Amino acid sequence: MAIKAYLLVETAIGTTRDVVTSLRAVEGIDSADVVTGPFDVIAVINVADFTQVGILVTEKVHTINGIVRATSYPVVDL
């Protein structure tokens, strides 16, 4: 079962452009867009399962320079 999740990212001042470029290059991230508000970037994750969400966030996202905080929100079907 494929898992879709939204990733809300807060970046360090002056790093948003580089962060969004790096996120767009990560396999499993379908899109990453700069937004206004309390977060700087919203990305869409699509992976095979919840384990892959965790691996993507901890191994690929948290290692990107300029990310201060990243929070994932898996989509649920009601």
Buried (B, 14 or more C-beta within 10 A) or exposed (E): EEBBBEBBBBBEEEBBEBBBEBBBEBEBBEEBEBEEEEBBBBBBBBBEEEEBBEEBBEEBBEEBEBBEEBEBEEEEEE
